[in-house]
Structure formats: C-alpha cells, structure tokens
C-alpha cells in the first residue's frame, strides 16, 4: 500500500519538478530586462547633469520597465502558487482514491482491538456492513493472532474462512494491510496436486503360493488380484501396468496420493482379507516416490521405498520424498515366514567369500548387548575361523546385563574364545583396510556399540531380524535382514550348514546361540516358526546345554522385587493398552523392563504393554510388547525407536519419565486414531 502511494507521489512530484523547471526558464528571460532597467537608472543619473529632458525620458522608460517587471513576477508567482495548490489537491485526492479503490484491504483498529475503519475493498469479505466499533476477535480471531504474532512490523499469512491473506501489521499506526492471495494459493495447490508420483506394487509372497498351485488355481488367483488392483486404480484415476508376475508400476499425482493416505491405503486390507478367505493370505508392499521432478530420481525413491517396505516385513506402504520424512502405512500383521533355504545358502556363501577376502573379522552388536547379540557374535566369529580367518567379538564389559555377565563368566572358561573378545578401542587400533566388520541384531548406526568403528570400516555386513527402519548402515557389502526370523541367532545358526567343516562349532557357541533364541522367543512362545525349532534342534545336536541356558537366565531377589514394583504401577490406557513406569531416580536394567512388559502381557485384558524406566546411560527407555493385534513397532517409531510388530523399544534423551509417559500417550493416541 505505502509502496503504491509512494510511487504515486514520486510521479506527481516528478511532474512538479518539470513544471518548476519551466517557470525558472521563463524567469531567466527576465535577466536582460533587469540589466536594461539598471542601465536606464544609471543613464538617467548621468544625463541629469547636462540634459534634463533626456533624463526625464530615461526615468519614464525605467518606470515602465519596472511596472512590466513587477507584473511579470506577480503573474509568475501566481501561476506557481496555483499549480502547487492544484498539485497538492491532486495528491491528496489520489491518496484517498488509492485507500478506497486499490485492490487491497485496509483495516484500522484502536488500542482495545476494535475496528475503526475498513476500506470498501474489505467490505465484500464480511457478511455484515456495520463493522465500525466491533471487536476484531468477533470478526475473525485469525486477525488478532496476526497482530499478536508480529512485533513492530511484520508480514504474516492467515487462512480466514475460504480466503488466504498475507497481512502487513503496523503496530504504531494500528493498521492492517491485507493482500488477498487466495487465487495464488489455489494455483499453487493445483500445481502441487498435479505433481507426478511413481509407485511400485509388489505381491509379497505370490511366487511362494503360486509354486504349489495347479494352473487353474494359479490363474484364478492371478485374475483375482489383477482385477482388485485394476478396479482400485480405476476408482482413484491411477495408471497401473503389470511389469512382471509379482510386480506392478503405477503413476498418479500428489492430490490422489493425499486421498490414498487419508483412507490409509485400504487396498492392503482388501487384498489380504479377500485372499485369506481362499486360504491364500497374499499381501502387498507398495513403494512410493514423490516431490521430485527428475523421473530417474523419482523411480529410485520408489524402489528405495519398496526395499524398505520389504525389509520391514512387507504388507505395508512406504512413502518417500527427496530429503523428507518417510511415512508408513499398514504393517498390521505379523510377517509370514518367507525366507527359503536357498536364500540362506546364497547368503552363507556370499559371507564366506567376503571373509576369505578379508584379513580379519570383527563382530559388533547394539549397545547394552543381550543374549542374541553375544550368541550371534560368537557364531560369526566361529564362521570366520571355519574360513581360516581370525574373528573378534567387540564388547564393552561395563555395559552388560546380569544374564549376559553370567554368560561372559562361562565364556572365560574357554581361553580360545575369551581371548578373541575385545574392546572397541582395541578393535579400532587393529582394524585395517581389508578388515570385515559384521553388525548383528541391529541395522541402525546410532545403535551400535561403537559408531566410530563403523565409520572407520571399509567393508560392512549387516545381519538382523528387526524390521528395517529409515536409519540404516551406509553402503554395506552384504545385507541379511529377515524380519520373519525369531532372532539373529536363528539366522546365524542356519549359515553354519553351508560353511566348511575345518572348525567345529563349540559347545559354548552353541549354548550362547540357543540362549539368544530362547530369550528372543520368550521360551519359544513368541515369533516362533518351524525354522526356529530346526535351529534349536541343530544347536542341541552341537552340544548346546539347555540347563546352562536356564542358569544364565536366573534372576536374584532384588531383580524380582524391582520387576514386581514395575508391574504394580500398571495402569490401563485405552482398551487393552497397559502402561507401567519406574521411579524418576531409580535405574532399571533393560532386561527387567522387558520382563515386566512380558509379565503384563500375560494378564487378562492386556493386549499391549509399555514399560517406562530410567536406563543406566541416563536415557529413558520404553519397552513395548503386544499379542499381535496392536503394532507396537509403529508406536515406538513415532518416538524414534523400532523393532517388531509385537516387540519394540525406544530410548529418549534429555527427558523425564513423566514427560516420556506423555509422549507415549500421544503416540498411542495417534496410532489409535489412525487404526480406527
């Protein structure tokens, strides 16, 4: 507004400058006349001494010149005065016209935030004409918020009714300048909604089911799935094209993507439920890339999203944009066992090749290692020795839980094993460019025992059974992630079968691996498949001591009492969701928190349990468990953690237990709202 009025003033004053220049040019023509008048006066004085009549004539002529000069000056001053007066009037009228007629709103208010005046442009936005004296709050609370958000002067954007305004607030003058940007934002929204989105749709277990069918049933299944996907695509105006037996590609726009997100991709449930009725529980995984103009980058985003969806167990949608937050939908069911013996053999042979190409092997798990980490690490160390390479297990002795300490005490009885357990610093000093680092039971760089060691390693292998998260080890040479496995120990055990027999698996390694399986399956009650029992049977044949496993898992009275106090604090939040929390200043072991969550889950009416405790490292830990109907992994991911559908956890820094409880309840509310 001020810029427009200022431009008007500049234009008018420019005209004034031109006019004044013309007046001054006219006045310059008078200078010779001034000189002539002065000469006449001098001539009259001189001639008065010898020709009085000539002096009289000179005086008369001088008087006439004076009268002419006076008249001309008077006329010039009058013209200038009239022009300036007229110009001032024009400027004032132009400013008034600008205030009234310019396509911009102006609202004046007083100290009590009541409207003093609005220009005609703003009147069309209000339902009533009598606004003078009305509180701004009653007309639109958004305007009051705009005034309060800015300080001396500032610009703020608001949405009021169906309009979008950019508002300039001037507190000193108590005025609002309002620019209607509705049309701009509508064009912007249309542009955003029409951006291209690329999706890859994968039938998770189509090949496995199709292999065991005759041609008629296979054709019927294929027609069913294709028909459902085609109808879904037609309903949402999506271009769908089948590119292989178990893969489709789809093109849509961001506007349609928003609608699909609002309905939370119901196609996942439809496919699963429809095929389940035919005893063929087929599931979908969808990877989506968006907000990228480069089509190659867009396709890579979609493929990366699909890889992440499959790494998390399938039956879900993953949506990625370049440099943006990753969004997840689905993942409501426990992943079905999809890995095959063929894949285990291929991974085992690939690992063998990487080991033989290295000079030594280091194995590292997550911080505060559990039985699964130690057992898996000892297993990988033994595989390295089977391939005539030295293997080392990285452990921090001061960060072990009681059960792991008992296992380490037993390992000390085996000199050939205990000598290969080293600290992170020792491993870092010994590591070379040809060394191989194997990360077990985690795939998050922030979770490993030594992120510095991970950063220093040139060759990294990841073996894990947790659902893949957005955070992942950078550029690993081999990845073996199977969310369908009970534990990493189960995966490592299966690799033994395809390794050379130069070095037999010892009793302590077999016992540690079995301990990892027992702990992660809660004595073969959770996430236990037929392959889990096969692995346990194989370890038993290698000499695994089941009695020793139970010795490792024993607890003292103090631990039992501490866990009981946690369970005693249980409260039900929402239907079937139980929350327990420890004291603010009391440190709890991770195993105690996990055991408390398991105990709560065994109670009647509890479908999911959450235990909040203070950890030894000063962070607040949350252990989450469920019976399978509630996906605790999604809830924990909202708090920066992860895990499985029925078993997950997170750790939060710089927070109290009470604050963590509030954040947990907010995450549960968000999950509950999304699921319902």
C-alpha positions as CSV (number, residue, x, y, z in Angstrom):
1,X,0.0,0.0,0.0
2,X,2.7,2.5,1.0
3,X,4.8,1.5,-1.9
4,X,1.9,2.3,-4.3
5,X,1.2,5.6,-2.7
6,X,4.9,6.4,-2.7
7,X,5.1,5.6,-6.4
8,X,2.1,8.0,-7.0
9,X,3.8,10.7,-5.0
10,X,7.0,10.3,-7.0
11,X,5.2,10.5,-10.3
12,X,3.3,13.7,-9.2
13,X,6.4,15.3,-7.8
14,X,8.3,14.5,-11.0
15,X,5.6,16.4,-12.8
16,X,6.1,19.3,-10.3
17,X,9.8,19.3,-11.0
18,X,9.3,19.6,-14.7
19,X,6.8,22.5,-14.3
20,X,9.1,24.4,-11.9
21,X,11.9,24.0,-14.3
22,X,9.7,25.6,-17.0
23,X,9.0,28.5,-14.6
24,X,12.7,29.0,-13.8
25,X,13.5,29.0,-17.6
26,X,10.9,31.8,-18.1
27,X,12.4,33.8,-15.2
28,X,15.8,33.5,-16.9
29,X,14.5,35.5,-19.8
30,X,13.9,38.4,-17.4
31,X,17.5,38.8,-16.5
32,X,18.4,41.0,-19.6
33,X,15.4,43.2,-18.8
34,X,16.7,43.6,-15.2
35,X,20.0,44.7,-16.7
36,X,18.3,47.1,-19.1
37,X,16.4,48.7,-16.2
38,X,19.6,49.1,-14.2
39,X,21.3,50.7,-17.2
40,X,18.4,53.2,-17.6
41,X,18.7,54.2,-14.0
42,X,22.5,54.8,-14.4
43,X,21.8,56.7,-17.7
44,X,19.2,59.0,-16.0
45,X,21.7,59.9,-13.3
46,X,24.4,60.8,-15.8
47,X,22.2,62.8,-18.2
48,X,20.6,64.8,-15.4
49,X,23.7,67.0,-15.2
50,X,23.7,68.2,-18.9
51,X,20.2,67.2,-20.4
52,X,17.3,67.2,-18.0
53,X,14.8,66.3,-20.7
54,X,16.8,63.2,-21.7
55,X,17.0,62.2,-18.0
56,X,13.2,62.6,-17.8
57,X,12.6,60.3,-20.8
58,X,15.0,57.8,-19.3
59,X,13.2,57.8,-15.9
60,X,9.8,57.3,-17.7
61,X,11.2,54.4,-19.6
62,X,12.7,52.9,-16.4
63,X,9.3,53.3,-14.6
64,X,7.6,51.4,-17.5
65,X,10.2,48.7,-17.3
66,X,9.7,48.4,-13.5
67,X,6.0,48.1,-13.9
68,X,6.5,45.4,-16.6
69,X,9.0,43.5,-14.3
70,X,6.6,43.7,-11.3
71,X,3.7,42.4,-13.4
72,X,5.7,39.6,-14.8
73,X,7.0,38.5,-11.3
74,X,3.5,38.8,-9.9
75,X,2.0,36.7,-12.6
76,X,4.7,34.1,-12.4
77,X,4.3,33.7,-8.6
78,X,0.6,33.4,-9.0
79,X,0.9,30.7,-11.6
80,X,3.3,28.8,-9.4
81,X,1.1,29.1,-6.4
82,X,-2.0,27.9,-8.3
83,X,-0.1,25.0,-9.8
84,X,1.3,23.9,-6.4
85,X,-2.2,24.2,-4.8
86,X,-3.7,22.2,-7.6
87,X,-1.0,19.6,-7.4
88,X,-1.4,19.2,-3.6
89,X,-5.1,18.7,-4.1
90,X,-4.5,16.1,-6.8
91,X,-2.0,14.2,-4.5
92,X,-4.5,14.2,-1.6
93,X,-7.3,13.0,-3.8
94,X,-5.1,10.3,-5.4
95,X,-4.1,9.0,-2.0
96,X,-7.7,9.0,-0.9
97,X,-8.7,7.2,-4.1
98,X,-5.8,4.7,-3.5
99,X,-7.1,4.0,0.0
100,X,-10.6,3.4,-1.2
101,X,-10.2,1.9,-4.7
102,X,-7.0,-0.1,-4.6
103,X,-7.4,-3.9,-4.7
104,X,-6.1,-4.3,-1.2
105,X,-7.7,-4.4,2.2
106,X,-7.1,-1.8,4.9
107,X,-8.3,-2.1,8.5
108,X,-7.7,0.5,11.2
109,X,-8.1,-0.5,14.8
110,X,-7.8,1.1,18.3
111,X,-5.9,0.2,21.5
112,X,-8.7,-2.2,22.5
113,X,-8.5,-4.0,19.1
114,X,-11.9,-2.6,17.9
115,X,-12.4,-1.8,14.3
116,X,-12.2,2.0,13.5
117,X,-12.4,1.8,9.7
118,X,-12.2,-0.5,6.7
119,X,-11.9,0.4,3.1
120,X,-14.6,-0.6,0.6
121,X,-12.4,-3.4,-0.7
122,X,-12.7,-5.3,2.6
123,X,-16.4,-4.9,2.9
124,X,-17.1,-7.6,0.3
125,X,-15.4,-10.2,2.6
126,X,-17.7,-9.6,5.5
127,X,-21.2,-10.9,6.0
128,X,-22.3,-7.6,7.6
129,X,-21.7,-4.0,6.7
130,X,-21.7,-2.4,10.2
131,X,-18.2,-3.1,11.4
132,X,-17.1,0.1,13.0
133,X,-16.7,-0.4,16.7
134,X,-16.8,-4.2,16.5
135,X,-14.0,-6.2,18.2
136,X,-11.7,-7.8,15.7
137,X,-12.0,-11.0,17.7
138,X,-15.6,-11.3,16.7
139,X,-15.0,-10.6,13.0
140,X,-12.1,-13.0,12.8
141,X,-9.8,-14.4,15.6
142,X,-7.2,-15.0,12.9
143,X,-6.6,-11.2,12.6
144,X,-6.0,-10.9,16.3
145,X,-3.5,-13.8,16.1
146,X,-1.8,-12.0,13.2
147,X,-1.4,-8.8,15.3
148,X,-0.1,-10.8,18.3
149,X,2.4,-12.8,16.2
150,X,4.3,-9.8,14.8
151,X,6.3,-7.2,16.8
152,X,6.9,-3.7,15.5
153,X,6.1,-4.5,11.9
154,X,5.9,-7.8,10.0
155,X,4.1,-10.0,7.5
156,X,2.1,-13.0,8.4
157,X,-0.1,-15.4,6.3
158,X,-3.5,-16.5,7.6
159,X,-6.4,-18.5,6.5
160,X,-9.8,-16.9,7.2
161,X,-13.0,-18.6,6.0
162,X,-12.2,-19.7,2.5
163,X,-9.6,-16.9,1.9
164,X,-5.9,-16.7,2.3
165,X,-4.4,-13.4,3.2
166,X,-0.9,-12.0,3.5
167,X,-1.1,-9.3,6.2
168,X,1.3,-6.4,6.9
169,X,0.8,-5.4,10.5
170,X,1.9,-1.9,11.6
171,X,1.5,-1.6,15.4
172,X,2.5,2.0,15.7
173,X,-0.2,3.2,13.2
174,X,-2.6,0.4,14.3
175,X,-3.3,-0.6,10.7
176,X,-3.6,-3.9,8.8
177,X,-2.9,-4.1,5.1
178,X,-4.4,-7.3,3.7
179,X,-3.5,-8.8,0.4
180,X,-5.9,-11.5,-0.9
181,X,-3.6,-14.4,-2.0
182,X,-6.4,-16.9,-2.4
183,X,-6.0,-17.3,-6.1
184,X,-2.3,-17.6,-5.8
185,X,-2.6,-20.4,-3.2
186,X,-5.2,-22.2,-5.3
187,X,-2.9,-22.2,-8.3
188,X,0.0,-23.3,-6.0
189,X,-2.2,-26.1,-4.6
190,X,-3.2,-27.2,-8.1
191,X,0.4,-27.3,-9.1
192,X,1.4,-29.3,-6.1
193,X,-1.6,-31.7,-6.5
194,X,-0.6,-32.3,-10.2
195,X,3.0,-33.3,-9.5
196,X,3.9,-36.8,-10.6
197,X,4.1,-39.7,-8.2
198,X,5.6,-43.1,-9.1
199,X,4.7,-46.3,-7.2
200,X,5.9,-49.9,-7.4
201,X,3.4,-52.5,-6.1
202,X,4.8,-55.9,-5.1
203,X,2.9,-59.1,-4.3
204,X,4.9,-60.2,-1.3
205,X,4.5,-63.9,-1.4
206,X,3.0,-64.5,-4.8
207,X,5.7,-66.8,-6.1
208,X,5.7,-69.0,-3.0
209,X,1.9,-69.6,-3.2
210,X,1.9,-69.9,-7.0
211,X,4.6,-72.7,-7.0
212,X,2.3,-75.1,-5.1
213,X,-0.8,-74.5,-7.3
214,X,-2.1,-76.1,-10.4
215,X,-2.7,-73.9,-13.5
216,X,-6.4,-73.4,-12.7
217,X,-5.9,-72.1,-9.2
218,X,-2.9,-70.0,-10.2
219,X,-4.9,-68.4,-13.0
220,X,-7.8,-67.7,-10.6
221,X,-5.5,-66.1,-8.0
222,X,-3.8,-64.0,-10.7
223,X,-7.2,-62.9,-12.1
224,X,-8.5,-62.0,-8.6
225,X,-5.5,-59.9,-7.6
226,X,-5.3,-58.2,-11.0
227,X,-9.0,-57.4,-11.0
228,X,-8.9,-55.9,-7.5
229,X,-5.9,-53.8,-8.3
230,X,-7.3,-52.6,-11.6
231,X,-10.6,-51.6,-10.0
232,X,-8.8,-49.8,-7.3
233,X,-6.6,-48.0,-9.8
234,X,-9.7,-47.0,-12.0
235,X,-11.5,-45.8,-8.9
236,X,-8.7,-43.4,-8.0
237,X,-7.6,-42.4,-11.5
238,X,-4.3,-44.2,-11.3
239,X,-2.4,-45.6,-14.3
240,X,-1.5,-49.2,-13.5
241,X,0.7,-51.5,-15.5
242,X,1.8,-55.0,-14.7
243,X,5.6,-55.4,-15.4
244,X,6.1,-59.0,-14.1
245,X,4.3,-61.8,-12.4
246,X,4.5,-60.2,-8.9
247,X,5.1,-56.5,-9.7
248,X,3.1,-53.5,-11.0
249,X,4.1,-50.0,-11.6
250,X,1.7,-47.1,-11.1
251,X,1.6,-43.4,-12.0
252,X,-0.6,-40.9,-10.1
253,X,-0.4,-37.4,-8.8
254,X,0.1,-35.9,-5.3
255,X,-3.5,-34.9,-5.0
256,X,-4.6,-38.6,-5.4
257,X,-1.7,-39.6,-3.1
258,X,-3.2,-37.4,-0.3
259,X,-6.6,-39.1,-0.7
260,X,-5.0,-42.6,-0.6
261,X,-3.2,-41.6,2.6
262,X,-6.5,-40.3,4.1
263,X,-8.0,-43.7,3.6
264,X,-4.8,-45.3,4.8
265,X,-4.4,-47.5,1.7
266,X,-7.4,-49.7,2.3
267,X,-6.3,-51.8,-0.7
268,X,-3.8,-53.6,1.6
269,X,-6.6,-54.8,3.8
270,X,-8.9,-55.7,0.9
271,X,-6.3,-57.9,-0.8
272,X,-5.3,-59.6,2.4
273,X,-8.8,-60.3,3.6
274,X,-10.1,-61.4,0.2
275,X,-7.2,-63.8,-0.4
276,X,-7.3,-65.1,3.2
277,X,-10.8,-66.3,2.6
278,X,-9.4,-68.5,-0.1
279,X,-6.7,-69.8,2.2
280,X,-4.1,-67.9,0.3
281,X,-3.1,-65.0,2.6
282,X,-1.5,-62.8,-0.1
283,X,-0.2,-59.4,0.9
284,X,1.0,-56.2,-0.9
285,X,4.0,-54.0,-0.4
286,X,4.0,-50.6,-2.1
287,X,6.9,-48.2,-2.5
288,X,6.1,-44.7,-3.5
289,X,8.4,-41.8,-4.5
290,X,7.1,-38.2,-4.9
291,X,8.1,-34.5,-4.9
292,X,10.9,-35.0,-7.3
293,X,11.0,-33.5,-10.9
294,X,13.7,-35.8,-12.2
295,X,11.9,-39.0,-13.2
296,X,15.0,-41.2,-12.7
297,X,15.3,-39.9,-9.1
298,X,11.5,-40.4,-8.7
299,X,11.9,-44.1,-9.7
300,X,14.8,-44.6,-7.4
301,X,12.8,-43.1,-4.5
302,X,10.0,-45.6,-5.2
303,X,12.4,-48.5,-5.4
304,X,14.1,-47.4,-2.2
305,X,10.7,-47.2,-0.5
306,X,9.8,-50.7,-1.7
307,X,13.1,-52.1,-0.4
308,X,12.3,-50.5,3.0
309,X,8.8,-51.9,3.0
310,X,10.1,-55.4,2.2
311,X,12.8,-55.1,4.8
312,X,10.2,-54.3,7.4
313,X,8.3,-57.4,6.6
314,X,6.0,-56.4,3.8
315,X,2.2,-55.9,3.9
316,X,2.7,-52.1,4.1
317,X,3.2,-48.9,2.2
318,X,6.3,-46.7,2.4
319,X,6.3,-43.2,1.0
320,X,9.5,-41.2,0.4
321,X,10.4,-37.8,-0.9
322,X,13.8,-36.4,-1.5
323,X,15.3,-35.3,1.8
324,X,11.9,-35.5,3.6
325,X,10.3,-37.6,6.3
326,X,9.4,-41.2,5.4
327,X,5.8,-42.2,6.1
328,X,4.5,-45.7,6.7
329,X,1.0,-47.3,6.4
330,X,-0.1,-50.8,7.1
331,X,2.2,-53.4,8.7
332,X,-0.7,-54.5,10.9
333,X,0.0,-58.3,10.7
334,X,2.9,-60.4,11.8
335,X,5.1,-61.1,8.7
336,X,4.8,-64.6,7.4
337,X,7.9,-66.7,7.0
338,X,9.1,-66.1,3.5
339,X,12.8,-66.9,3.6
340,X,14.0,-70.1,2.0
341,X,16.9,-72.5,2.4
342,X,18.1,-71.3,-1.0
343,X,18.5,-67.7,0.3
344,X,20.3,-68.9,3.5
345,X,22.7,-70.9,1.3
346,X,23.3,-67.9,-1.0
347,X,23.9,-65.5,2.0
348,X,26.2,-68.1,3.6
349,X,28.3,-68.5,0.5
350,X,28.5,-64.7,0.0
351,X,29.6,-64.2,3.6
352,X,32.2,-66.9,3.2
353,X,33.6,-65.2,0.1
354,X,33.8,-61.8,1.9
355,X,35.5,-63.5,4.9
356,X,38.2,-65.1,2.7
357,X,38.9,-61.8,1.0
358,X,39.5,-60.1,4.3
359,X,42.4,-60.3,6.7
360,X,40.3,-60.5,9.9
361,X,36.7,-60.2,11.0
362,X,35.2,-58.0,13.7
363,X,31.7,-58.6,15.0
364,X,29.6,-55.9,16.8
365,X,26.0,-55.7,18.0
366,X,24.0,-53.0,19.6
367,X,24.7,-51.1,22.8
368,X,23.9,-52.9,26.0
369,X,24.0,-56.3,24.2
370,X,21.6,-59.1,25.0
371,X,21.9,-62.8,24.6
372,X,21.0,-62.6,20.9
373,X,23.9,-60.2,20.3
374,X,26.5,-62.3,22.2
375,X,25.3,-65.6,20.7
376,X,25.2,-64.2,17.2
377,X,28.6,-62.6,17.6
378,X,30.2,-65.8,18.8
379,X,28.5,-67.6,15.8
380,X,30.0,-65.2,13.3
381,X,33.4,-65.5,15.0
382,X,33.2,-69.2,14.6
383,X,32.3,-68.9,10.9
384,X,35.4,-66.7,10.4
385,X,37.5,-69.4,12.0
386,X,35.9,-72.0,9.7
387,X,37.2,-70.0,6.8
388,X,40.7,-69.7,8.4
389,X,40.4,-66.1,9.4
390,X,40.7,-64.6,12.9
391,X,37.5,-63.4,14.4
392,X,36.9,-60.9,17.2
393,X,33.8,-60.0,19.2
394,X,33.5,-56.4,20.4
395,X,32.1,-56.0,23.8
396,X,32.0,-53.2,26.5
397,X,32.4,-55.1,29.8
398,X,30.9,-52.3,31.9
399,X,27.6,-52.2,29.9
400,X,26.3,-55.8,30.4
401,X,23.1,-57.0,31.9
402,X,23.2,-59.7,34.7
403,X,22.3,-62.6,32.3
404,X,25.0,-61.6,29.8
405,X,27.5,-61.2,32.6
406,X,26.8,-64.8,33.7
407,X,27.3,-65.9,30.0
408,X,30.6,-64.0,29.9
409,X,31.7,-65.7,33.1
410,X,31.1,-69.0,31.5
411,X,33.0,-67.9,28.3
412,X,36.0,-67.2,30.5
413,X,36.4,-70.9,31.0
414,X,37.2,-71.2,27.3
415,X,40.6,-69.4,26.7
416,X,40.5,-69.8,22.9
417,X,37.2,-67.9,22.9
418,X,37.7,-65.2,25.6
419,X,41.0,-64.1,24.1
420,X,39.0,-63.0,21.0
421,X,36.6,-60.7,22.9
422,X,38.0,-57.2,22.7
423,X,37.1,-53.6,23.4
424,X,36.0,-51.1,20.7
425,X,39.3,-49.2,21.0
426,X,41.4,-52.4,20.7
427,X,39.3,-53.3,17.6
428,X,39.8,-49.8,16.1
429,X,43.5,-50.0,16.6
430,X,43.7,-53.4,14.9
431,X,41.4,-52.7,12.0
432,X,42.9,-52.4,8.5
433,X,41.6,-51.5,5.1
434,X,41.0,-55.2,4.4
435,X,39.1,-56.0,7.7
436,X,35.5,-57.0,7.6
437,X,33.0,-55.7,10.2
438,X,29.8,-57.7,10.8
439,X,27.0,-55.8,12.5
440,X,24.5,-58.2,14.2
441,X,21.0,-57.7,15.7
442,X,20.7,-54.1,14.6
443,X,21.0,-52.1,11.4
444,X,21.0,-48.6,12.9
445,X,24.4,-46.8,13.0
446,X,23.3,-44.9,16.1
447,X,22.6,-48.1,18.0
448,X,25.9,-50.0,17.5
449,X,28.4,-50.3,20.3
450,X,30.9,-48.1,18.5
451,X,29.7,-45.7,15.7
452,X,33.3,-44.6,15.3
453,X,34.4,-48.2,14.4
454,X,31.5,-48.5,12.0
455,X,32.6,-45.3,10.3
456,X,36.2,-46.5,10.1
457,X,35.3,-49.9,8.5
458,X,35.6,-50.1,4.7
459,X,33.6,-53.4,4.4
460,X,30.5,-53.9,6.5
461,X,28.0,-56.8,6.6
462,X,24.6,-56.4,8.3
463,X,22.7,-59.4,9.8
464,X,19.5,-58.6,11.6
465,X,15.9,-59.8,12.3
466,X,14.3,-56.4,13.1
467,X,12.1,-54.6,10.6
468,X,14.2,-52.2,8.6
469,X,13.9,-48.6,9.6
470,X,14.8,-45.4,7.7
471,X,18.1,-45.2,9.5
472,X,20.5,-47.7,8.0
473,X,24.2,-48.6,7.7
474,X,25.7,-46.7,4.8
475,X,26.8,-48.8,1.8
476,X,27.1,-52.3,3.3
477,X,28.6,-55.0,1.1
478,X,26.1,-57.6,2.2
479,X,22.7,-57.3,4.0
480,X,20.8,-60.2,5.5
481,X,17.6,-58.9,7.2
482,X,14.8,-61.3,7.8
483,X,12.0,-59.9,10.0
484,X,10.4,-63.4,9.8
485,X,13.1,-64.9,11.9
486,X,12.8,-65.2,15.7
487,X,16.3,-63.9,16.3
488,X,19.6,-63.1,14.7
489,X,20.9,-66.2,16.4
490,X,18.5,-68.3,14.3
491,X,19.8,-66.7,11.1
492,X,23.4,-67.3,12.1
493,X,22.7,-70.9,13.0
494,X,21.3,-71.6,9.6
495,X,24.5,-70.3,8.0
496,X,26.6,-73.0,9.7
497,X,25.3,-75.7,7.4
498,X,26.9,-74.2,4.3
499,X,30.3,-73.5,5.8
500,X,33.5,-75.6,5.6
501,X,33.9,-78.2,8.4
502,X,37.5,-77.1,9.1
503,X,36.5,-75.9,12.6
504,X,33.6,-77.4,14.5
505,X,31.1,-75.2,16.4
506,X,32.0,-75.5,20.1
507,X,29.6,-76.1,23.0
508,X,29.9,-72.5,24.3
509,X,29.0,-71.0,20.9
510,X,26.0,-73.4,20.5
511,X,24.8,-72.7,24.1
512,X,25.1,-68.9,23.5
513,X,23.2,-69.1,20.3
514,X,20.5,-71.2,21.9
515,X,20.3,-68.6,24.7
516,X,19.7,-65.9,22.1
517,X,16.8,-67.8,20.6
518,X,15.3,-68.7,24.0
519,X,15.4,-65.1,25.2
520,X,14.0,-63.5,22.0
521,X,11.2,-66.1,21.7
522,X,10.3,-66.0,25.4
523,X,10.9,-69.8,25.6
524,X,9.5,-70.5,22.2
525,X,6.2,-68.7,22.7
526,X,6.6,-65.6,20.5
527,X,7.6,-65.2,16.9
528,X,8.4,-69.0,16.7
529,X,8.3,-70.8,13.4
530,X,9.2,-74.2,12.2
531,X,12.7,-72.9,11.3
532,X,13.2,-71.7,14.9
533,X,12.7,-75.3,16.2
534,X,15.0,-76.6,13.4
535,X,17.8,-74.2,14.5
536,X,17.3,-75.1,18.2
537,X,17.4,-78.8,17.3
538,X,20.6,-78.3,15.3
539,X,22.3,-76.4,18.2
540,X,21.3,-79.1,20.6
541,X,23.0,-81.6,18.4
542,X,26.1,-79.5,18.6
543,X,26.2,-79.7,22.3
544,X,24.1,-76.7,23.5
545,X,23.4,-77.0,27.2
546,X,19.8,-76.2,28.0
547,X,20.4,-76.4,31.7
548,X,23.2,-73.8,31.3
549,X,20.8,-71.6,29.4
550,X,18.4,-71.6,32.3
551,X,21.3,-70.8,34.7
552,X,22.1,-67.8,32.6
553,X,18.5,-66.6,32.8
554,X,18.1,-66.9,36.5
555,X,17.4,-63.8,38.5
556,X,18.1,-62.6,42.0
557,X,15.6,-61.5,44.6
558,X,16.4,-57.8,44.0
559,X,15.6,-58.1,40.3
560,X,12.4,-60.0,41.0
561,X,11.3,-57.3,43.5
562,X,12.2,-54.4,41.2
563,X,10.2,-56.0,38.3
564,X,7.3,-56.6,40.6
565,X,7.2,-52.9,41.6
566,X,7.1,-52.0,37.9
567,X,4.2,-54.3,37.3
568,X,2.4,-52.9,40.3
569,X,2.4,-49.5,38.8
570,X,0.4,-50.7,35.8
571,X,-2.5,-48.6,34.5
572,X,-4.8,-49.2,31.6
573,X,-4.7,-46.6,28.9
574,X,-7.2,-47.2,26.1
575,X,-8.7,-50.6,25.6
576,X,-6.1,-53.3,26.4
577,X,-3.1,-51.0,26.5
578,X,-1.2,-51.2,29.8
579,X,1.5,-48.6,30.9
580,X,3.9,-49.1,33.8
581,X,6.6,-46.7,34.9
582,X,9.5,-46.8,37.2
583,X,10.6,-44.1,39.8
584,X,12.2,-41.0,38.3
585,X,15.6,-41.5,40.0
586,X,15.8,-45.3,40.1
587,X,17.8,-47.1,37.4
588,X,16.4,-50.2,35.8
589,X,18.1,-52.8,33.6
590,X,16.8,-53.3,30.1
591,X,16.1,-56.9,30.8
592,X,14.0,-56.0,33.9
593,X,11.9,-53.6,31.8
594,X,11.4,-56.2,29.0
595,X,10.5,-58.9,31.5
596,X,8.0,-56.5,33.2
597,X,6.4,-55.9,29.8
598,X,6.2,-59.6,29.1
599,X,4.6,-60.2,32.6
600,X,2.0,-57.5,32.0
601,X,1.2,-59.1,28.6
602,X,0.2,-62.3,30.3
603,X,-2.5,-60.6,32.3
604,X,-6.2,-60.8,31.3
605,X,-7.4,-57.9,29.2
606,X,-4.0,-56.7,28.3
607,X,-3.3,-56.6,24.5
608,X,-0.2,-54.4,24.6
609,X,2.2,-53.4,27.4
610,X,4.6,-50.5,27.7
611,X,7.2,-50.1,30.5
612,X,9.0,-46.7,31.0
613,X,12.2,-46.7,33.0
614,X,15.4,-44.8,33.6
615,X,18.4,-46.6,32.0
616,X,22.0,-46.7,33.2
617,X,23.1,-44.3,30.5
618,X,20.7,-41.6,31.7
619,X,18.2,-42.0,28.9
620,X,14.6,-43.0,29.3
621,X,13.8,-46.4,27.9
622,X,10.4,-47.7,26.8
623,X,9.9,-51.5,26.2
624,X,6.8,-52.4,24.3
625,X,5.1,-55.8,23.8
626,X,1.9,-56.9,22.2
627,X,0.0,-60.1,21.4
628,X,-0.1,-59.2,17.7
629,X,-3.3,-57.3,17.2
630,X,-1.6,-54.0,18.1
631,X,1.5,-52.9,16.2
632,X,3.9,-51.6,18.9
633,X,6.6,-51.1,16.3
634,X,4.7,-48.2,14.7
635,X,4.1,-46.7,18.1
636,X,7.8,-46.9,19.0
637,X,8.8,-45.5,15.7
638,X,6.9,-42.3,16.5
639,X,9.2,-42.0,19.5
640,X,12.4,-42.7,17.5
641,X,12.6,-46.4,18.1
642,X,11.7,-49.6,16.3
643,X,11.5,-53.3,16.4
644,X,8.8,-55.8,15.5
645,X,5.0,-55.7,15.4
646,X,4.8,-57.5,18.8
647,X,8.2,-56.5,20.3
648,X,9.7,-53.0,20.1
649,X,11.5,-50.4,22.1
650,X,13.0,-46.9,22.1
651,X,15.4,-44.7,24.1
652,X,14.8,-41.0,24.6
653,X,17.4,-38.5,25.8
654,X,17.0,-35.4,28.0
655,X,13.6,-36.2,29.3
656,X,11.9,-37.3,32.5
657,X,9.7,-40.4,33.0
658,X,6.6,-38.2,33.3
659,X,7.4,-36.4,30.0
660,X,8.1,-39.7,28.3
661,X,4.8,-41.0,29.5
662,X,3.0,-38.1,28.0
663,X,4.8,-38.6,24.7
664,X,4.0,-42.3,24.7
665,X,0.3,-41.5,25.3
666,X,0.4,-39.0,22.4
667,X,1.9,-41.7,20.2
668,X,-0.7,-44.3,21.3
669,X,-3.5,-41.7,20.6
670,X,-2.1,-41.1,17.1
671,X,-1.9,-44.9,16.5
672,X,-5.4,-45.4,17.9
673,X,-6.8,-42.6,15.8
674,X,-5.1,-44.0,12.6
675,X,-6.2,-47.5,13.2
676,X,-9.8,-46.6,14.0
